[in-house]
Amino acid sequence: MTGNLTEREQEIIDLLSEDSSMSVTDMSRRLDVSAVTVRSSLSSLAEKGLIVRTHGGAFPAFHQSILDRQKDKVKTKARIARAAVDLVDDGDTIMIEAGTTTAQLARFLLGKRDVHVVTNNTLVIPYARFNPNLHLTVVGGEFRPATESLVGPVALNDLEQFHVRTAFIGTDGFGLDYGLTTHLVEGAEIVRKMTAQTERTVLLADSSKFGKVGFAKVIPLASVTILVTDDGLDRAVRRELEELGIEVRIAEGATTNGH
């Protein structure tokens, strides 16, 4: 979502995520710019679908949890997604699961030709608008604002209609003993369905996710074909993952300090 924002627009999004009732006057004072500059940036953000304008201000068009997650490890997530794009060929068919890191994958697909994406991740949609070479199929289902995802029986049934070469998934936590886990049962169902409809499964996860355990079990770690992560993953862990048959790719420049 934030990949095509100016620095000023990002600052305004950050302010609104702190206080959605903040007025143009207050934003002008906080940013030390004119009210005209703030209004211009608000108009641009509204056109991009990132805020909803109100009389004298605005509020974010996304759930607070999404805004918080998008501000976390921004550079690392982008580099992981950029590295994952190397796994996509012209003419490919892929699935992209919900998540802020996986959504970044669509951002970097510019330059790839005739790629068909099936997704339940509504954060992918803005990137598809600006990429004429991307064919996007969004499944139906129940919309969950906190994850910007479509889930439930309708989404599962829709996913069953497709078979793709690669599924790109995320996770709330992963480990050698308990595999992939998430805090949302509905999200776990989506990942399991995607991995059943693909030839290979690629996990995009920064190293801080290793060792964390979510509420619901998703899939065994051995079901993952490739892990794309940062250089914070311990070398001994990498070896154990490779012994499970998982190819580990370290994204260039992606570090545990990549804010």
C-alpha positions in Angstrom: 0.0 0.0 0.0 2.7 2.5 0.9 5.1 1.7 -1.9 4.1 4.7 -4.1 3.8 7.4 -1.4 5.8 10.5 -1.1 7.5 11.3 2.2 4.9 13.9 3.0 2.0 11.6 2.3 3.6 8.9 4.5 4.0 11.5 7.3 0.3 12.4 7.0 -0.7 8.7 7.1 1.4 8.3 10.2 -0.3 11.2 11.9 -3.8 10.0 11.0 -3.0 6.5 12.3 -2.0 8.2 15.6 -5.2 10.4 15.7 -7.8 10.0 13.1 -9.5 13.2 14.3 -6.5 15.4 13.6 -7.5 18.5 11.7 -5.7 20.0 8.7 -4.6 22.9 11.0 -3.1 20.4 13.5 -1.3 18.5 10.7 0.0 21.7 9.3 1.4 22.6 12.7 2.9 19.2 13.3 4.6 19.0 9.9 5.6 22.7 9.8 4.0 23.2 6.4 1.1 25.2 5.1 -2.5 24.1 5.2 -2.6 24.3 1.4 0.3 21.7 1.3 -1.6 19.4 3.7 -4.8 19.7 1.7 -2.9 18.9 -1.5 -1.4 15.8 0.0 -4.8 14.7 1.4 -6.3 15.0 -2.0 -3.6 12.9 -3.5 -4.0 10.2 -0.7 -7.8 10.2 -1.3 -7.3 9.7 -5.0 -5.1 6.7 -4.2 -7.8 5.3 -2.0 -5.7 5.4 1.2 -7.8 7.9 3.2 -11.4 9.1 3.4 -11.8 12.9 3.4 -14.0 14.6 6.0 -14.8 18.2 6.7 -11.6 19.7 7.9 -9.6 16.5 8.0 -9.5 12.8 7.0 -9.2 9.3 8.4 -7.3 6.3 7.1 -9.1 3.9 4.8 -7.4 0.9 6.4 -7.7 -0.8 9.8 -5.2 0.3 12.4 -3.6 -3.1 12.6 -2.7 -3.0 8.9 -1.2 0.5 9.3 0.9 -0.7 12.3 2.1 -3.8 10.4 3.0 -1.8 7.3 5.2 0.5 9.4 7.1 -2.5 10.9 10.3 -3.6 9.1 9.4 -1.7 6.0 12.7 -2.0 4.2 13.2 -5.7 5.1 9.7 -6.6 3.9 10.3 -4.8 0.6 13.6 -6.5 0.0 12.2 -9.9 0.8 9.3 -9.3 -1.7 11.8 -8.0 -4.3 13.9 -11.2 -3.9 10.8 -13.4 -4.2 9.9 -11.8 -7.6 12.9 -13.7 -9.0 10.8 -16.8 -8.6 8.1 -15.5 -11.0 8.6 -15.9 -14.7 6.8 -14.3 -17.6 3.5 -16.1 -18.2 3.4 -17.5 -14.7 0.3 -18.3 -12.6 0.7 -17.6 -8.9 -1.3 -17.2 -5.7 -0.7 -14.4 -3.2 -2.0 -14.9 0.3 -3.0 -12.1 2.7 -0.3 -10.1 4.4 1.8 -6.9 4.2 4.9 -8.7 3.0 3.2 -10.8 0.4 1.3 -7.7 -0.9 4.7 -6.1 -1.6 5.3 -8.9 -4.2 2.7 -7.4 -6.5 4.5 -4.0 -6.2 7.6 -5.5 -7.7 6.0 -7.5 -10.5 6.3 -4.5 -12.9 8.5 -5.7 -15.7 7.1 -9.2 -15.7 4.8 -10.0 -18.6 1.5 -11.9 -18.6 1.5 -13.0 -14.9 -1.9 -14.2 -13.6 -2.4 -13.7 -9.9 -5.1 -15.3 -7.8 -5.4 -13.7 -4.3 -7.5 -13.1 -1.3 -5.3 -10.1 -0.4 -7.0 -6.8 -1.1 -3.7 -4.9 -0.6 -2.7 -6.3 -4.0 -5.4 -4.4 -5.8 -3.8 -0.9 -5.9 -0.6 -2.4 -7.5 -2.6 -4.2 -10.1 -4.2 -0.9 -11.2 -0.8 0.4 -12.4 0.4 -2.9 -14.0 -1.1 -3.6 -17.4 0.8 -6.9 -17.6 -0.8 -8.3 -14.4 -4.0 -10.3 -14.7 -5.7 -10.3 -11.3 -8.4 -12.7 -10.0 -9.7 -11.8 -6.5 -11.6 -14.5 -4.7 -14.9 -13.8 -3.0 -15.6 -14.3 0.7 -16.0 -12.4 4.0 -13.9 -9.3 4.2 -11.7 -8.9 7.2 -10.5 -5.3 7.6 -7.9 -6.1 10.2 -6.0 -8.3 7.6 -7.3 -6.8 4.4 -8.3 -10.3 3.3 -11.2 -12.3 2.0 -11.9 -15.5 3.9 -14.5 -18.1 4.6 -16.3 -20.8 2.6 -16.8 -18.7 -0.5 -13.1 -17.9 -0.7 -12.1 -21.5 -0.1 -14.5 -22.7 -2.9 -13.2 -20.0 -5.3 -9.6 -21.0 -4.7 -10.4 -24.6 -5.5 -11.2 -23.6 -9.0 -7.6 -22.8 -9.8 -4.2 -24.5 -10.1 -1.1 -22.4 -10.1 2.7 -22.9 -10.3 3.6 -21.0 -7.1 1.8 -19.9 -3.9 3.4 -17.0 -2.0 2.3 -17.1 1.7 3.1 -15.4 4.9 2.9 -16.4 8.6 2.6 -15.0 12.1 5.3 -17.5 13.3 7.2 -20.5 12.2 9.4 -23.1 13.8 11.0 -26.5 13.4 8.7 -28.2 15.8 5.3 -26.7 15.1 5.6 -25.5 11.5 3.6 -22.4 10.4 1.1 -20.8 12.7 -1.2 -17.8 12.7 -3.5 -15.9 15.0 -6.6 -16.4 12.7 -8.2 -19.8 12.1 -9.8 -18.5 8.8 -6.4 -17.4 7.5 -5.0 -20.9 8.2 -7.7 -22.4 6.1 -6.8 -20.1 3.2 -3.1 -21.1 3.3 -3.9 -24.8 3.5 -6.2 -24.5 0.4 -3.6 -22.5 -1.5 -0.9 -25.0 -0.9 -3.2 -27.7 -2.1 -3.7 -25.9 -5.4 0.0 -25.3 -6.3 3.1 -27.0 -7.4 5.3 -25.2 -4.9 4.9 -23.0 -1.8 7.1 -20.0 -1.1 7.1 -18.6 2.4 7.9 -14.9 2.8 8.9 -14.2 6.4 11.4 -12.0 8.2 13.7 -13.8 10.7 11.8 -12.3 13.7 8.9 -14.7 12.9 11.1 -17.7 13.6 10.3 -19.2 17.0 7.0 -17.3 17.4 3.8 -19.4 17.8 0.4 -18.3 16.8 -3.0 -19.6 17.9 -3.8 -21.9 14.9 -1.5 -24.4 13.2 -1.3 -23.8 9.4 0.9 -26.3 7.6 4.0 -28.3 8.5 7.3 -26.6 7.8 8.1 -29.5 5.4 5.3 -28.3 3.1 7.3 -25.2 2.3 9.4 -25.4 -0.8 11.3 -22.1 -0.5 11.8 -19.7 2.4 12.7 -16.1 1.5 13.9 -14.2 4.6 16.6 -11.8 5.9 20.1 -12.4 7.2 19.0 -12.6 10.8 18.1 -16.2 10.6 20.7 -18.3 12.5 23.0 -20.4 10.2 22.3 -23.5 12.3 18.6 -23.0 11.7 19.2 -22.5 8.0 21.0 -25.9 7.9 18.1 -27.7 9.7 15.6 -26.1 7.2 17.7 -27.3 4.3 17.8 -30.8 5.7 14.0 -30.7 5.6 14.3 -30.0 1.9 13.5 -26.3 2.1 15.6 -24.0 0.0 16.5 -20.9 2.0 17.0 -17.6 0.1 18.4 -14.6 1.9 17.2 -11.4 0.4 20.1 -9.1 -0.5 20.3 -6.1 1.9 17.5 -7.5 4.1 18.5 -7.3 7.7 16.8 -7.6 11.1 17.3 -3.9 11.5 15.6 -3.0 8.2 12.9 -0.5 9.4 
